[in-house]
């Protein structure tokens, strides 16, 4: 009974005191078109992205942006013809100018993606842009995406504006796991707190970050975070730690086109860096497992246990905790257009995430470490994202 009461107390605290993380109304803030549209360079790190590039790159080429804009796609050692395909798509679709570069293998102390980003920013620097749009190769943008981001940054005085791209939810496992992924992220990093200069919370979504160029230079992006596998949160912390004003919200027409049809695909996505989020600390891992169990697994277990043994108080407390949990998950399911019948299954999904996190730790201690696009970073000090 006391365990059930503790779980209910945790959920009441999360409901009321964790920045209303469960609400999904944090979208691009009010904005007006600037009198003069600043120049923007779009940097796209791409490693073996030929499968998704035909859906994503044309959306960038077709941006309806009133100012000067140019795309720099960095082919990071691809073996599937990513660079050649990018040239072909640009020739076929036209639109914004496209430059394809190649950085070579990253030196020691750099993760591959950030080395590619560094190369792209270096190419863009010759154009002297006011803003950089850092976006992944699997992200498709609506035609007005860039202008809306710039207008929001200018109107709100933001140094970094980031959108959490809407992930694909088509397969059974995507429907079960993906909305929970964003829900858990918002629980760790409540969007409302991120936009407050007085709050310490800082995060970004690496798939879509509009960043002022001078802010990037002051924060030494990406050099200052060159070892980070979890680069989006590290970037946001570097910008906010340097006095920058940042904002993060949910996207409406910025979508990831990368499929995760099988549980194995989603498992790899989470487990590749989950233990890095815990800074490879066994005590943090233990605390995470206990916390996930108390918050997500205890409510259904105590409900059914209370019913089985005739303990009304235990069943009621566990049922109330499960009800609060379910209610906080409903807005995210609505945002993703999913059936609300998935909401009571959140404890099962959380259990999967618990197993993914433990598996991430097991892989680390087997010497496999975190991975990105076929590269493995086994050294603990090479994967610090400071995301706990």
C-alpha positions as CSV (number, residue, x, y, z in Angstrom):
1,X,0.0,0.0,0.0
2,X,2.8,2.4,0.9
3,X,4.6,1.7,-2.4
4,X,1.4,2.4,-4.3
5,X,1.0,5.6,-2.3
6,X,4.5,6.6,-3.2
7,X,3.9,6.0,-6.9
8,X,0.7,8.1,-6.7
9,X,2.6,10.9,-5.0
10,X,5.2,10.8,-7.7
11,X,2.5,11.1,-10.4
12,X,0.8,14.0,-8.7
13,X,4.2,15.8,-8.5
14,X,4.8,15.1,-12.2
15,X,1.4,16.3,-13.1
16,X,1.6,19.6,-11.3
17,X,5.3,20.4,-10.7
18,X,7.3,19.2,-13.8
19,X,6.6,22.1,-16.1
20,X,3.3,20.7,-17.3
21,X,5.4,18.5,-19.5
22,X,2.4,16.5,-20.7
23,X,0.8,19.4,-22.6
24,X,1.5,19.5,-26.3
25,X,0.6,23.1,-27.0
26,X,4.2,24.4,-27.2
27,X,4.4,25.2,-30.9
28,X,6.3,28.0,-32.7
29,X,5.7,31.2,-30.7
30,X,4.0,34.3,-32.1
31,X,6.0,35.8,-35.0
32,X,6.0,38.5,-37.6
33,X,7.9,38.7,-40.9
34,X,11.1,40.8,-40.5
35,X,11.5,43.8,-42.7
36,X,14.8,42.3,-44.0
37,X,15.2,38.6,-44.3
38,X,18.7,37.5,-43.0
39,X,20.9,35.0,-45.0
40,X,20.7,31.4,-43.9
41,X,22.9,28.4,-44.6
42,X,21.4,24.9,-44.1
43,X,23.9,22.3,-42.9
44,X,22.9,18.6,-43.4
45,X,25.2,15.9,-42.1
46,X,24.5,12.7,-44.1
47,X,26.0,9.2,-43.7
48,X,24.4,6.4,-45.8
49,X,21.2,8.3,-46.2
50,X,20.3,7.3,-49.8
51,X,17.1,5.6,-48.6
52,X,15.6,8.7,-47.1
53,X,17.2,11.5,-49.1
54,X,14.6,11.4,-52.0
55,X,11.9,12.3,-49.5
56,X,13.8,14.9,-47.4
57,X,16.2,16.8,-49.6
58,X,13.6,18.0,-52.2
59,X,11.7,19.6,-49.3
60,X,14.8,21.7,-48.4
61,X,15.5,22.6,-52.0
62,X,11.9,23.8,-52.3
63,X,12.0,26.2,-49.4
64,X,10.1,29.4,-50.0
65,X,12.5,31.7,-48.3
66,X,12.5,35.5,-49.2
67,X,16.2,36.0,-48.2
68,X,19.4,34.3,-49.4
69,X,19.6,30.7,-48.5
70,X,22.0,27.8,-49.5
71,X,22.3,24.2,-48.6
72,X,25.5,22.4,-47.6
73,X,25.1,18.6,-47.4
74,X,28.1,16.9,-45.9
75,X,28.6,13.3,-47.2
76,X,30.2,11.7,-44.2
77,X,32.0,8.7,-45.8
78,X,28.8,7.2,-47.2
79,X,29.0,3.8,-49.0
80,X,25.6,4.0,-50.6
81,X,26.1,6.9,-53.0
82,X,24.5,9.6,-50.8
83,X,26.6,12.4,-52.3
84,X,25.9,11.5,-55.9
85,X,22.2,11.1,-55.2
86,X,22.1,14.6,-53.6
87,X,23.6,16.1,-56.8
88,X,21.1,14.2,-58.9
89,X,18.1,15.4,-56.7
90,X,19.3,19.0,-56.9
91,X,19.7,18.8,-60.7
92,X,16.2,17.3,-61.0
93,X,14.3,19.5,-58.6
94,X,16.2,22.8,-58.7
95,X,15.5,25.3,-55.9
96,X,18.0,26.5,-53.4
97,X,21.7,26.1,-54.3
98,X,23.3,22.9,-53.0
99,X,26.9,22.2,-52.2
100,X,28.0,18.7,-51.3
101,X,31.2,18.3,-49.3
102,X,33.1,15.5,-47.6
103,X,35.1,15.9,-44.4
104,X,37.1,12.7,-44.3
105,X,37.3,10.5,-41.3
106,X,36.9,12.3,-37.9
107,X,40.1,12.7,-35.9
108,X,40.4,11.3,-32.4
109,X,38.1,13.1,-29.9
110,X,35.3,13.8,-32.4
111,X,32.1,12.0,-33.0
112,X,31.4,11.5,-36.7
113,X,28.2,13.6,-36.9
114,X,29.7,16.6,-35.2
115,X,32.8,16.4,-37.4
116,X,30.5,16.5,-40.4
117,X,28.6,19.5,-38.9
118,X,31.9,21.3,-38.3
119,X,32.8,20.8,-41.9
120,X,29.5,22.0,-43.1
121,X,29.7,25.1,-40.9
122,X,33.2,25.8,-42.2
123,X,31.8,25.7,-45.8
124,X,29.0,28.0,-44.8
125,X,31.2,30.5,-43.1
126,X,32.4,31.7,-46.5
127,X,28.8,33.0,-47.2
128,X,28.8,34.9,-43.9
129,X,25.2,33.8,-43.0
130,X,23.3,35.3,-40.0
131,X,21.7,32.0,-39.2
132,X,22.6,28.3,-39.6
133,X,19.9,25.7,-39.9
134,X,21.2,22.3,-38.6
135,X,18.9,19.6,-39.8
136,X,19.3,15.8,-40.2
137,X,19.1,14.1,-43.6
138,X,15.9,12.3,-42.7
139,X,13.9,15.4,-41.9
140,X,11.3,16.7,-44.4
141,X,10.3,20.4,-44.1
142,X,7.2,22.1,-45.2
143,X,7.9,24.8,-47.9
144,X,7.6,27.7,-45.4
145,X,9.5,25.9,-42.6
146,X,12.7,28.0,-42.9
147,X,10.9,31.4,-43.1
148,X,8.7,30.4,-40.0
149,X,11.8,29.5,-38.0
150,X,13.6,32.7,-38.9
151,X,10.5,34.8,-38.2
152,X,10.1,33.2,-34.8
153,X,13.8,33.7,-33.9
154,X,13.8,37.3,-35.0
155,X,10.4,38.1,-33.3
156,X,11.3,36.4,-30.0
157,X,15.0,37.4,-29.9
158,X,16.0,33.7,-29.7
159,X,19.6,32.6,-30.3
160,X,18.4,29.0,-31.1
161,X,15.0,27.8,-32.2
162,X,14.5,24.1,-32.3
163,X,11.5,21.9,-33.4
164,X,11.0,18.3,-32.3
165,X,10.2,16.8,-35.7
166,X,7.1,14.6,-35.8
167,X,8.5,11.0,-36.0
168,X,6.9,8.3,-38.2
169,X,4.2,6.2,-36.6
170,X,3.0,3.7,-39.1
171,X,4.0,0.2,-38.0
172,X,2.6,-1.4,-34.8
173,X,5.9,-0.9,-32.9
174,X,6.2,2.7,-34.0
175,X,2.7,3.4,-32.7
176,X,3.5,1.8,-29.4
177,X,7.0,3.2,-28.8
178,X,7.5,6.5,-30.7
179,X,4.9,8.8,-29.0
180,X,6.3,7.5,-25.7
181,X,9.8,8.5,-26.8
182,X,8.8,12.2,-27.2
183,X,6.7,12.0,-24.0
184,X,9.6,10.8,-22.0
185,X,11.9,13.4,-23.5
186,X,9.4,16.2,-22.6
187,X,9.2,14.7,-19.1
188,X,13.0,15.0,-18.7
189,X,13.1,18.4,-20.4
190,X,9.8,20.3,-20.0
191,X,9.5,22.6,-23.0
192,X,8.1,25.5,-21.0
193,X,11.2,25.6,-18.9
194,X,13.6,25.5,-21.8
195,X,12.4,28.8,-23.2
196,X,12.8,30.6,-19.8
197,X,16.2,32.3,-19.5
198,X,16.0,32.0,-15.7
199,X,15.5,28.2,-15.8
200,X,18.5,25.8,-16.0
201,X,16.7,23.3,-18.2
202,X,18.2,23.2,-21.7
203,X,17.5,20.9,-24.6
204,X,17.1,20.9,-28.4
205,X,16.0,18.5,-31.0
206,X,19.0,17.8,-33.3
207,X,16.9,17.2,-36.4
208,X,15.9,20.9,-36.7
209,X,17.9,23.7,-35.0
210,X,18.0,27.2,-36.2
211,X,21.1,28.8,-34.7
212,X,22.5,32.4,-34.9
213,X,26.0,32.2,-36.4
214,X,27.5,34.6,-33.9
215,X,26.0,32.6,-31.1
216,X,27.5,29.4,-32.4
217,X,30.9,31.1,-32.6
218,X,30.7,32.4,-29.0
219,X,29.6,29.0,-27.7
220,X,32.3,27.3,-29.9
221,X,29.8,25.1,-31.6
222,X,30.5,22.4,-32.5
223,X,34.1,22.2,-31.1
224,X,33.0,22.6,-27.5
225,X,30.7,19.6,-27.8
226,X,32.9,17.5,-30.2
227,X,32.7,14.4,-28.0
228,X,29.0,14.4,-27.6
229,X,26.9,11.6,-29.1
230,X,23.8,13.2,-27.6
231,X,24.7,16.4,-29.4
232,X,21.3,18.2,-29.4
233,X,21.1,18.6,-25.6
234,X,24.9,19.4,-25.4
235,X,24.4,22.1,-28.0
236,X,21.5,23.7,-26.1
237,X,23.4,23.6,-22.9
238,X,26.4,25.3,-24.5
239,X,24.2,28.0,-25.9
240,X,22.2,28.6,-22.8
241,X,25.2,28.3,-20.6
242,X,26.8,31.2,-22.5
243,X,23.8,33.4,-22.0
244,X,21.9,32.6,-25.1
245,X,18.1,32.5,-25.3
246,X,16.8,29.2,-26.6
247,X,13.4,27.7,-27.5
248,X,12.1,24.2,-28.2
249,X,8.7,23.0,-29.2
250,X,6.7,20.4,-31.1
251,X,6.7,20.6,-34.9
252,X,3.6,20.8,-37.0
253,X,5.0,20.3,-40.5
254,X,8.5,19.2,-39.9
255,X,8.6,15.4,-40.1
256,X,11.1,12.5,-39.9
257,X,10.8,10.1,-42.8
258,X,13.0,7.5,-41.3
259,X,11.1,4.2,-40.8
260,X,11.5,2.0,-37.7
261,X,9.2,-0.9,-38.7
262,X,10.5,-3.5,-36.3
263,X,11.0,-3.4,-32.5
264,X,14.7,-4.2,-33.2
265,X,15.1,-0.9,-35.1
266,X,13.6,1.1,-32.3
267,X,15.6,-0.8,-29.7
268,X,18.8,0.1,-31.5
269,X,17.8,3.7,-31.7
270,X,17.3,4.0,-28.0
271,X,20.0,1.6,-26.7
272,X,22.8,3.1,-28.8
273,X,23.1,6.1,-26.5
274,X,20.8,5.4,-23.4
275,X,23.7,4.6,-21.1
276,X,25.6,7.7,-22.4
277,X,22.7,9.7,-21.1
278,X,23.4,8.3,-17.7
279,X,27.1,9.3,-18.1
280,X,28.1,5.6,-17.8
281,X,27.4,5.7,-14.1
282,X,26.1,2.5,-12.6
283,X,24.5,4.3,-9.7
284,X,22.5,6.5,-12.1
285,X,21.5,3.3,-14.0
286,X,20.3,1.8,-10.8
287,X,18.4,4.9,-9.8
288,X,16.8,5.0,-13.3
289,X,15.7,1.4,-13.1
290,X,14.2,1.9,-9.7
291,X,12.6,5.2,-10.7
292,X,11.0,3.7,-13.9
293,X,9.7,0.8,-11.8
294,X,8.2,3.0,-9.1
295,X,6.6,5.5,-11.5
296,X,5.5,3.3,-14.4
297,X,5.3,-0.4,-13.2
298,X,4.1,-0.1,-9.7
299,X,0.6,1.4,-10.6
300,X,-0.7,-1.6,-12.6
301,X,1.1,-4.1,-10.4
302,X,-0.4,-2.7,-7.1
303,X,-3.8,-2.4,-8.7
304,X,-4.0,-6.0,-9.6
305,X,-2.2,-7.2,-6.5
306,X,-4.6,-5.2,-4.3
307,X,-7.6,-6.8,-6.1
308,X,-6.1,-10.2,-5.8
309,X,-5.4,-10.1,-2.1
310,X,-8.5,-8.0,-1.2
311,X,-6.6,-4.8,-0.2
312,X,-8.9,-2.0,-1.3
313,X,-6.5,0.8,-0.3
314,X,-3.7,-0.7,-2.4
315,X,-5.9,-1.3,-5.4
316,X,-7.4,2.3,-5.2
317,X,-4.0,4.0,-4.8
318,X,-2.4,1.9,-7.7
319,X,-5.5,2.5,-9.9
320,X,-5.4,6.3,-9.3
321,X,-1.7,6.4,-10.1
322,X,-2.3,4.5,-13.3
323,X,-5.2,6.8,-14.2
324,X,-3.1,10.0,-13.7
325,X,-0.3,8.4,-15.9
326,X,-2.8,7.5,-18.6
327,X,-4.3,10.9,-18.6
328,X,-0.9,12.6,-19.0
329,X,-0.2,10.4,-22.0
330,X,-3.4,11.2,-23.9
331,X,-2.3,14.6,-25.3
332,X,0.8,13.1,-26.9
333,X,-1.2,10.3,-28.5
334,X,-3.6,12.9,-29.9
335,X,-0.7,14.9,-31.2
336,X,0.4,11.8,-33.1
337,X,-3.1,11.0,-34.2
338,X,-3.1,7.6,-32.4
339,X,-5.8,5.6,-30.7
340,X,-6.3,6.6,-27.1
341,X,-6.5,2.9,-26.2
342,X,-2.7,3.0,-26.3
343,X,-2.6,5.2,-23.2
344,X,-3.2,2.5,-20.6
345,X,-0.3,0.5,-22.3
346,X,2.3,3.1,-21.2
347,X,3.6,0.9,-18.4
348,X,4.4,-1.9,-20.9
349,X,6.2,0.7,-23.2
350,X,8.1,2.0,-20.2
351,X,9.2,-1.5,-19.3
352,X,10.6,-1.8,-22.9
353,X,12.5,1.4,-22.4
354,X,13.8,0.1,-19.1
355,X,15.1,-3.0,-20.8
356,X,16.6,-0.9,-23.6
357,X,18.5,1.2,-21.1
358,X,19.9,-1.9,-19.3
359,X,20.9,-3.4,-22.6
360,X,22.7,-0.1,-23.5
361,X,24.7,-0.6,-20.3
362,X,25.4,-4.2,-21.1
363,X,26.7,-3.3,-24.5
364,X,28.9,-0.6,-23.0
365,X,30.6,-3.0,-20.6
366,X,31.1,-5.5,-23.4
367,X,33.2,-2.8,-25.1
368,X,30.8,-1.9,-27.9
369,X,29.9,1.6,-26.6
370,X,27.6,4.1,-28.2
371,X,27.2,4.1,-31.9
372,X,26.2,6.4,-34.7
373,X,25.9,5.3,-38.4
374,X,28.2,2.4,-38.1
375,X,30.8,4.1,-35.9
376,X,31.2,3.0,-32.3
377,X,32.5,5.2,-29.4
378,X,33.6,3.0,-26.6
379,X,35.5,5.4,-24.4
380,X,33.3,6.9,-21.7
381,X,34.8,10.3,-22.1
382,X,33.9,10.2,-25.8
383,X,30.2,10.0,-25.4
384,X,29.4,12.7,-22.8
385,X,26.2,14.4,-23.7
386,X,25.5,15.5,-20.1
387,X,21.9,14.3,-20.5
388,X,20.8,12.7,-17.3
